[in-house]
C-alpha cells in the first residue's frame, strides 16, 4: 500500500521568494511588535528576552520553510523551541506564547501586499492563518510535554524531600529542593498522617492534591504503602485544609501532628503524627481526625520518647512546680476513682478544697481531671513523673 503524504496549499514561488528576501525585516518588525504590545515581555530578564527573540526568528524561518514545501508540517515546528532552554516554558506561559504567534501573524498580514506576488495577497493571508493554527496546536503539545516531564520530576523530588524530612534532615540540600518545589514559608508547620489499607489509585491521589492546592499555600504529600504523609505550612489556621482533604483520604484514621514554629522542627511533628497513627488502635473511640498530642498515653505505651518528654514538660513538672498540694490532690482524686469526697477524706480537707485544686490543674496544664479521657492522660503523666523521680533521672526523651 502506498503511503500518501498529506500536503497543504502553499503560496506561489514569487511570494515565497519575497518572504525569504524580507526575512530579516520581518523578524525585526515582529520583535518590535512584541515589545510594544506585551508588558510581560518587557518584564522578562535580558536573557529570557533574548531566548524569545531566537524563538521568534526560528518561527519566521519555519513559516518560510513551510511555504516552500507543501509536504512539511507545522507540527515539526516543535523544533523551534529547541533553540531555547526547556526552562523557558516556566517563564513564558502557553497563553503568552500564543500571543507571540498572534503578533507574528499580524505583522505578516500587515505586510501582505509587499510580501506577496501581485494579486496574491489573499493567498498569503490564507497560508499564514493555516500555519498559525497548526503552529498553535504544536505549541500546546510542547507545553503539555514539558508539563508532564516537570510533573514527573516534581513528584520524584517531592518524594525525596518527604523522605529526608521523615529522617530529620532539614539541611541546605533539602531547603534547596523545597524552594525548587515552590515552598516559601518560614513560619508554623505541621504534619498530617492518614492510614490506608492499600496504595491510593491515581484518581484518589489527584483528589488529595486538588484539595491541598485549593486550601493550602505550601504543602507536600508523600504516598506510602500503608499511609499518606502531608506536610503543611504558610497557614494561620490548618484545620480547614485538614478537613478539606479528609474525604479524599478515604475512611481510614487521620492523625494531626503538633504545630511547630518552623521547618527546622517539622520532623518532630512528623514523628509525633506517625507515632500517633501506630498507637491509635489502643483508643478505638478516637475522633477523626485526632491530634497526636491527644494520643500521648497510647504513644507512651509504645515507647515513644517524645510522648514521655511532652507529658513531663506539659503536665507533671508544671503541676509539681505549682506546689505539692496540687499534684498530691490530683493523685488522690485519680487513685480513688475520681471521687471528690474520697480525695477530701484522705487529704483531710473539704471537698470544695479538692474541687478548687483540681480547677488549678486545668489552669496549669490544660487537661481537665473531671473529664475521663483527660484524667487518663494525667494519670499517665503522674506515673511517668513518679518513675522519673524514683530513678532520679529523666525518662527517655525527657529533658
C-alpha positions as CSV (number, residue, x, y, z in Angstrom):
1,X,0.0,0.0,0.0
2,X,1.4,3.4,-0.9
3,X,1.7,5.9,1.8
4,X,0.1,9.2,1.0
5,X,1.9,12.3,2.1
6,X,-0.5,15.0,3.4
7,X,0.0,18.3,1.7
8,X,-1.2,21.8,2.1
9,X,-1.6,24.7,-0.3
10,X,1.4,27.0,-0.4
11,X,1.9,30.5,-1.8
12,X,3.4,30.8,-5.3
13,X,7.1,30.8,-5.8
14,X,7.3,34.6,-6.2
15,X,5.6,35.1,-2.8
16,X,8.0,32.6,-1.2
17,X,11.0,34.3,-2.7
18,X,9.8,37.7,-1.4
19,X,9.2,36.2,2.1
20,X,12.8,34.9,2.0
21,X,14.3,38.3,0.9
22,X,12.3,40.1,3.6
23,X,13.1,37.7,6.4
24,X,15.3,40.0,8.5
25,X,12.9,42.9,8.3
26,X,10.0,40.6,9.3
27,X,12.0,39.4,12.4
28,X,12.7,43.0,13.3
29,X,9.1,44.1,13.0
30,X,7.8,41.1,14.9
31,X,10.2,41.8,17.8
32,X,9.2,45.5,17.8
33,X,5.5,44.5,17.9
34,X,6.1,42.0,20.8
35,X,8.0,44.7,22.8
36,X,5.4,47.4,22.2
37,X,2.3,45.2,22.7
38,X,3.2,43.0,25.7
39,X,4.1,44.4,29.1
40,X,5.0,40.9,30.4
41,X,7.7,40.6,27.7
42,X,9.4,43.8,28.9
43,X,9.4,42.5,32.4
44,X,11.4,39.4,31.5
45,X,15.2,39.2,32.2
46,X,17.5,40.2,29.4
47,X,18.5,36.5,28.9
48,X,14.9,35.4,28.6
49,X,14.1,38.2,26.1
50,X,17.0,37.0,24.0
51,X,15.6,33.5,24.1
52,X,12.2,34.7,23.0
53,X,13.9,36.6,20.1
54,X,15.6,33.4,19.0
55,X,12.2,31.6,19.1
56,X,10.6,34.4,17.1
57,X,13.4,34.2,14.4
58,X,13.1,30.4,14.3
59,X,9.3,30.7,13.9
60,X,9.7,33.0,10.9
61,X,12.2,30.7,9.3
62,X,9.9,27.7,9.9
63,X,7.0,29.5,8.3
64,X,9.1,30.3,5.2
65,X,10.2,26.7,5.1
66,X,6.6,25.5,5.4
67,X,5.6,27.8,2.5
68,X,8.4,26.3,0.3
69,X,7.5,22.7,1.0
70,X,3.8,21.7,0.7
71,X,4.5,18.4,2.4
72,X,6.1,19.9,5.5
73,X,4.0,20.2,8.7
74,X,3.8,22.9,11.3
75,X,4.0,20.1,13.9
76,X,7.7,19.9,13.1
77,X,7.8,23.5,14.4
78,X,8.3,21.9,17.8
79,X,12.0,22.0,16.8
80,X,11.6,25.8,17.0
81,X,11.7,25.5,20.8
82,X,15.0,23.6,20.7
83,X,16.8,26.9,20.3
84,X,15.8,27.9,23.8
85,X,16.2,26.0,27.2
86,X,13.3,23.9,28.4
87,X,13.0,26.3,31.4
88,X,11.6,29.0,29.1
89,X,8.2,27.1,29.3
90,X,8.2,28.0,33.0
91,X,9.0,31.7,32.4
92,X,6.7,32.2,29.4
93,X,3.3,30.6,29.6
94,X,1.4,28.9,26.8
95,X,-1.0,31.9,26.7
96,X,1.9,34.3,26.3
97,X,3.5,32.1,23.6
98,X,0.2,32.2,21.6
99,X,0.2,36.0,21.9
100,X,3.6,35.9,20.3
101,X,2.2,33.9,17.5
102,X,-0.6,36.4,17.1
103,X,1.9,39.3,16.9
104,X,3.8,37.4,14.1
105,X,0.5,36.8,12.2
106,X,-0.5,40.5,12.5
107,X,2.9,41.7,11.1
108,X,2.8,39.3,8.1
109,X,-0.8,40.3,7.4
110,X,0.0,44.0,7.6
111,X,2.9,43.4,5.1
112,X,0.9,41.0,2.8
113,X,0.8,43.4,-0.2
114,X,4.6,43.9,-0.1
115,X,5.4,40.3,0.7
116,X,3.2,38.6,-1.9
117,X,3.2,38.4,-5.6
118,X,0.8,40.9,-7.4
119,X,-2.7,39.9,-6.7
120,X,-1.7,37.0,-4.4
121,X,-2.2,38.8,-1.0
122,X,-5.2,36.6,-0.1
123,X,-3.1,33.5,-0.9
124,X,-0.5,34.6,1.7
125,X,-3.2,35.6,4.1
126,X,-4.8,32.1,3.9
127,X,-1.4,30.4,4.3
128,X,-0.4,32.3,7.4
129,X,-3.7,31.6,9.1
130,X,-3.5,27.9,8.3
131,X,0.1,27.8,9.5
132,X,-0.6,29.7,12.7
133,X,-3.4,27.3,13.6
134,X,-1.2,24.3,13.1
135,X,1.6,26.0,15.0
136,X,-0.7,26.8,17.9
137,X,-1.6,23.1,18.3
138,X,2.1,22.2,18.0
139,X,3.0,24.7,20.7
140,X,0.3,23.4,23.0
141,X,1.9,19.9,22.6
142,X,5.3,21.3,23.5
143,X,3.9,22.8,26.7
144,X,1.9,19.7,27.5
145,X,5.0,17.5,27.2
146,X,7.1,20.0,29.3
147,X,4.3,19.9,32.0
148,X,4.3,16.1,32.0
149,X,8.1,15.9,32.4
150,X,8.0,18.6,35.0
151,X,5.3,16.8,36.9
152,X,7.2,13.6,36.9
153,X,10.3,15.3,38.1
154,X,8.5,17.3,40.8
155,X,6.9,14.1,42.1
156,X,10.3,12.4,42.4
157,X,11.7,15.5,44.1
158,X,8.7,15.7,46.4
159,X,9.2,12.1,47.5
160,X,12.9,12.7,48.1
161,X,12.2,15.7,50.3
162,X,9.5,14.0,52.3
163,X,11.8,11.0,52.9
164,X,14.5,13.4,54.1
165,X,12.2,15.2,56.5
166,X,11.0,11.9,57.9
167,X,14.6,11.1,58.7
168,X,15.0,14.5,60.3
169,X,17.2,16.1,57.6
170,X,16.5,19.8,57.2
171,X,19.9,20.7,55.8
172,X,20.7,23.1,52.9
173,X,20.1,20.5,50.2
174,X,16.5,19.8,51.5
175,X,15.8,23.6,51.7
176,X,17.1,24.0,48.1
177,X,14.8,21.2,46.9
178,X,11.9,22.7,48.8
179,X,12.5,26.0,47.1
180,X,12.5,24.2,43.7
181,X,9.1,22.8,44.6
182,X,7.8,26.3,45.4
183,X,7.8,26.1,49.2
184,X,8.4,29.6,50.5
185,X,7.0,29.6,54.1
186,X,9.2,30.1,57.1
187,X,6.5,30.1,59.8
188,X,4.4,27.4,61.5
189,X,4.2,24.0,60.0
190,X,2.7,20.6,60.9
191,X,2.3,17.0,59.7
192,X,-0.8,15.0,58.9
193,X,-0.7,11.2,58.6
194,X,-3.5,9.1,57.3
195,X,-3.7,5.3,57.5
196,X,-4.7,3.5,54.3
197,X,-5.4,-0.2,53.6
198,X,-3.9,-0.2,50.1
199,X,-2.0,2.3,48.0
200,X,-4.3,5.1,46.7
201,X,-5.1,5.0,43.0
202,X,-4.3,7.8,40.6
203,X,-7.8,9.3,41.0
204,X,-7.6,9.5,44.8
205,X,-4.1,10.9,44.6
206,X,-5.4,13.7,42.3
207,X,-8.2,14.4,44.7
208,X,-5.8,14.7,47.6
209,X,-3.6,17.1,45.7
210,X,-6.5,19.1,44.4
211,X,-7.8,19.6,47.9
212,X,-4.4,20.7,49.1
213,X,-3.9,23.1,46.2
214,X,-7.3,24.7,46.9
215,X,-6.8,25.3,50.6
216,X,-3.0,25.4,51.4
217,X,-0.2,27.6,50.5
218,X,2.8,25.4,50.9
219,X,2.4,21.6,51.1
220,X,4.0,18.3,50.3
221,X,2.4,14.9,50.1
222,X,4.1,11.5,50.4
223,X,2.2,8.4,49.4
224,X,3.5,5.2,51.1
225,X,2.2,1.7,51.1
226,X,0.2,2.0,54.4
227,X,-0.1,5.7,55.0
228,X,-0.2,9.2,53.4
229,X,2.0,11.9,54.9
230,X,1.0,15.5,54.3
231,X,3.2,18.4,55.3
232,X,1.7,21.9,55.6
233,X,3.0,25.4,56.2
234,X,2.2,29.0,55.5
235,X,-1.3,29.0,57.1
236,X,-2.8,30.8,60.1
237,X,-5.3,28.0,60.6
238,X,-4.6,24.5,59.5
239,X,-7.9,22.9,60.3
240,X,-9.7,24.0,57.1
241,X,-7.1,22.2,55.0
242,X,-7.2,19.1,57.1
243,X,-11.0,18.9,56.9
244,X,-10.9,19.6,53.1
245,X,-8.6,16.6,52.5
246,X,-10.3,14.1,54.8
247,X,-12.8,12.9,52.1
248,X,-10.1,12.3,49.5
249,X,-8.1,10.3,52.1
250,X,-10.9,7.7,52.4
251,X,-12.3,6.4,55.7
252,X,-9.1,5.5,57.5
253,X,-7.6,7.1,60.6
254,X,-6.1,10.5,60.4
255,X,-3.6,11.9,63.0
256,X,-2.6,15.6,63.1
257,X,0.9,16.3,64.5
258,X,1.6,19.3,66.7
259,X,2.2,22.7,65.3
260,X,5.9,23.6,65.2
261,X,7.5,27.0,64.9
262,X,9.4,26.4,61.7
263,X,10.7,24.0,59.1
264,X,13.5,23.1,61.4
265,X,11.1,21.5,63.9
266,X,8.9,19.8,61.2
267,X,10.5,16.4,61.7
268,X,9.2,16.4,65.3
269,X,5.6,16.9,64.1
270,X,6.1,14.1,61.6
271,X,7.4,11.7,64.3
272,X,4.5,12.6,66.6
273,X,1.9,12.0,63.9
274,X,3.5,8.7,62.9
275,X,3.7,7.5,66.5
276,X,0.0,8.6,66.9
277,X,-1.1,6.5,64.0
278,X,0.9,3.5,65.2
279,X,-0.7,3.7,68.6
280,X,-4.2,4.6,67.6
281,X,-5.5,1.0,67.9
282,X,-5.3,1.4,71.7
283,X,-8.0,4.1,71.6
284,X,-10.9,2.7,69.5
285,X,-13.1,5.7,70.3
286,X,-10.6,8.3,69.0
287,X,-12.1,11.0,66.8
288,X,-11.2,11.5,63.1
289,X,-9.0,13.4,62.8
290,X,-7.3,13.1,66.1
291,X,-4.4,15.2,67.4
292,X,-1.2,13.3,68.1
293,X,-1.0,15.1,71.5
294,X,-4.3,13.6,72.4
295,X,-2.7,10.2,72.0
296,X,0.1,10.7,74.5
297,X,-0.8,7.8,76.8
298,X,-1.0,5.4,73.8
299,X,2.2,6.7,72.3
300,X,3.8,6.3,75.8
301,X,2.8,2.6,75.9
302,X,4.6,2.1,72.6
303,X,7.7,3.6,74.0
304,X,7.6,7.0,72.2
305,X,10.3,9.1,73.9
306,X,8.7,12.3,72.7
307,X,5.4,11.4,74.3
308,X,7.3,11.0,77.6
309,X,9.0,14.3,77.2
310,X,5.7,16.0,76.4
311,X,3.9,14.6,79.4
312,X,6.7,15.6,81.7
313,X,7.1,19.1,80.3
314,X,3.5,20.0,79.9
315,X,1.8,18.1,82.8
316,X,4.0,16.7,85.5
317,X,6.6,19.4,86.0
318,X,4.2,22.4,85.9
319,X,2.0,20.6,88.5
320,X,4.8,19.9,90.8
321,X,6.2,23.4,90.4
322,X,2.8,24.8,91.3
323,X,3.1,23.3,94.8
324,X,2.9,19.8,96.3
325,X,-0.8,20.2,97.3
326,X,-1.9,20.4,93.6
327,X,-0.1,17.2,92.5
328,X,-0.9,15.4,95.7
329,X,-4.6,16.2,95.4
330,X,-4.7,15.2,91.7
331,X,-3.1,11.9,92.6
332,X,-5.6,11.1,95.4
333,X,-8.5,12.1,93.2
334,X,-7.4,9.8,90.3
335,X,-6.4,6.9,92.5
336,X,-9.8,6.9,94.3
337,X,-11.8,6.7,91.0
338,X,-12.2,10.4,90.5
339,X,-14.1,10.9,93.8
340,X,-14.1,14.3,95.3
341,X,-15.4,13.1,98.7
342,X,-12.9,10.2,98.8
343,X,-10.0,12.5,98.0
344,X,-11.2,15.0,100.6
345,X,-11.3,12.3,103.3
346,X,-7.8,11.0,102.5
347,X,-6.3,14.5,102.4
348,X,-8.3,15.7,105.5
349,X,-9.7,18.7,103.6
350,X,-13.1,19.9,102.5
351,X,-14.4,18.7,99.1
352,X,-14.5,22.3,97.9
353,X,-10.8,22.5,98.5
354,X,-10.3,19.4,96.3
355,X,-12.5,21.0,93.7
356,X,-10.5,24.2,93.8
357,X,-7.2,22.4,93.5
358,X,-8.5,20.3,90.5
359,X,-9.5,23.6,88.8
360,X,-5.9,24.7,89.3
361,X,-4.8,21.6,87.4
362,X,-6.8,22.6,84.4
363,X,-5.4,26.1,84.5
364,X,-1.8,24.9,84.9
365,X,-1.6,22.2,82.2
366,X,-4.8,22.4,80.2
367,X,-6.1,18.9,81.0
368,X,-9.3,18.6,83.0
369,X,-9.3,15.9,85.7
370,X,-13.1,15.7,85.6
371,X,-13.0,14.5,82.0
372,X,-12.5,10.7,81.8
373,X,-10.1,10.9,78.8
374,X,-8.1,13.8,80.1
375,X,-7.9,12.2,83.6
376,X,-6.4,9.1,81.8
377,X,-3.7,11.4,80.3
378,X,-3.0,13.0,83.7
379,X,-2.7,9.6,85.4
380,X,0.0,8.6,82.9
381,X,1.8,11.9,83.5
382,X,1.8,11.4,87.2
383,X,3.0,7.8,86.9
384,X,5.8,8.8,84.5
385,X,6.9,11.7,86.7
386,X,7.0,9.5,89.8
387,X,9.1,7.0,87.9
388,X,11.5,9.7,86.9
389,X,11.7,11.0,90.4
390,X,12.2,7.5,91.9
391,X,15.1,6.8,89.4
392,X,16.4,10.3,90.0
393,X,16.8,10.8,86.2
394,X,14.6,11.8,83.3
395,X,12.6,9.2,81.5
396,X,13.9,8.5,77.9
397,X,13.3,11.6,75.8
398,X,12.7,14.0,78.6
399,X,15.0,17.0,79.0
